[in-house]
Amino acid sequence: MKKKMKSYRKADTESKIAIKRYAIQYSDESIQLYEDEQKSLQEKLKKLNKKEHDLVMK
């Protein structure tokens, strides 16, 4: 009986670790998507600023 309980606790611990790993991985992917989107928006802003500057200079 003790061996079964130990086995269940080990499986429970392993599943908790797997869930935490997944959560960390998901969080990292979300951060990467956010950073990529932020870079894209910064590039668009630079282009708009350049176009605005060109229009002002005309």
Order of alpha helices (4+ residues) and beta strands (2+ residues): alpha
